[in-house]
Amino acid sequence: MTAGETESVPQIDGLFPAPATGLSDADLLAELDAPGLRMNFVSSIDGAVTREGLSGGLSSDADKRLFGLLRRVADVVLVAAGTVRTEGYTAMRVDPESAAWREAHGKPAHPVFAIASGRLDLDPESPIFTDAPTPPILLTTPAGAARAPLFAGRAEVVVAATAAGDRVDGAAAVEALRARGLTRILCEGGPTFFGALIAADAVDELCLTIEPTLEAGEARRIATGRATPRNMRLARVLASGDTLLLRYSRVTA
Ligand SMILES: NC(=O)c1ccc[n+]([C@@H]2O[C@H](COP(=O)([O-])OP(=O)(O)OC[C@H]3O[C@@H](n4cnc5c(N)ncnc54)[C@H](OP(=O)(O)O)[C@@H]3O)[C@@H](O)[C@H]2O)c1
């Protein structure tokens, strides 16, 4: 970008429940700033969650715009260790506009970063910890908690394990965050952890961007593992060109 040019914002239109053209950030944020566990994924039409191993290869500018807005309203961004390692996460910081919005709305400038990991095989020297605006929360098993001393002063280590103690339990992880006042929980994956959250019936909402590509290949789908099927309700359909931005909510009795 050269001096005088402004970054163009990808247009996002509403299709359902009401048609709307050129939604503003305020329009989009109005219905996103609510408590609950929200998943966010991007997928190709044929269900791939990565291109060349990364989600970024699939993501359009409209998806990135919504991704930023979802982080803007989150108290905590929850990510499993596999995705943290593969996608090269660093410190959890939102852009300056989002930080200003958050502070104007009585929130800390940046969301807390929470990481789910059985083994806690994470580098305590990573910027995730050394550059963190607030110490991340590490949700783990009793075996993982044995590595807690490595993260002393850099992260809070919380055991949130299944009865067998070998995995992080989705419901216990969510409860641990809520107990810390972190009620707007945005989970950015990955597929294995999403499966654990579905199994625990912990998911309130799914934001799913469908990018207009056919990928084939060996990429995963958005959730894996064993779980009881859960019905969801279509809450919102947005579009940006050929990209669809869907939001599904938990069906409540
Ligand atoms: N398209 C998208 O929107 C999107 C979003 C996210 C990820 N992805 C892609 O998905 C791929 C990664 O898939 P994945 O299924 O391996 O992701 P994942 O769920 O992030 O990673 C699996 C790892 O996370 C930890 N983990 C997950 N669930 C756990 C549980 N219940 N208890 C304890 N630890 C748990 C474990 O780490 P430890 O080994 O440390 O115990 C496990 O090895 C990457 O290629 C990434 O780019 C795509």
The ligand as an ORCA input file, in Angstrom:
! r2SCAN-3c Opt
* xyz 0 1
  N      -9.680    -24.315      8.582
  C      -9.693    -23.977      9.852
  O     -10.502    -23.127     10.236
  C      -8.742    -24.631     10.820
  C      -8.828    -24.305     12.175
  C      -7.949    -24.933     13.046
  C      -7.025    -25.851     12.593
  N      -6.974    -26.147     11.272
  C      -5.997    -27.113     10.779
  O      -6.205    -28.365     11.409
  C      -4.974    -29.069     11.457
  C      -4.742    -29.604     12.857
  O      -5.711    -30.567     13.152
  P      -5.717    -31.294     14.562
  O      -6.957    -32.088     14.661
  O      -4.399    -31.945     14.819
  O      -5.834    -30.012     15.513
  P      -5.906    -29.782     17.058
  O      -7.158    -30.290     17.669
  O      -5.578    -28.353     17.237
  O      -4.620    -30.553     17.588
  C      -4.532    -31.791     18.152
  C      -3.576    -31.619     19.326
  O      -4.127    -30.663     20.220
  C      -4.194    -31.195     21.525
  N      -5.548    -31.618     21.794
  C      -6.636    -31.565     20.971
  N      -7.713    -32.033     21.621
  C      -7.287    -32.398     22.847
  C      -7.916    -32.965     23.985
  N      -9.227    -33.238     24.004
  N      -7.155    -33.216     25.067
  C      -5.837    -32.939     25.086
  N      -5.183    -32.406     24.062
  C      -5.909    -32.135     22.963
  C      -3.222    -32.360     21.533
  O      -1.986    -31.757     21.756
  P      -0.813    -32.384     22.634
  O      -0.119    -33.274     21.668
  O      -0.002    -31.208     23.045
  O      -1.389    -33.124     23.771
  C      -3.366    -32.887     20.110
  O      -2.187    -33.555     19.696
  C      -3.888    -28.109     11.056
  O      -3.470    -28.406      9.748
  C      -4.570    -26.760     11.116
  O      -4.021    -25.881     10.159
  C      -7.820    -25.562     10.374
*
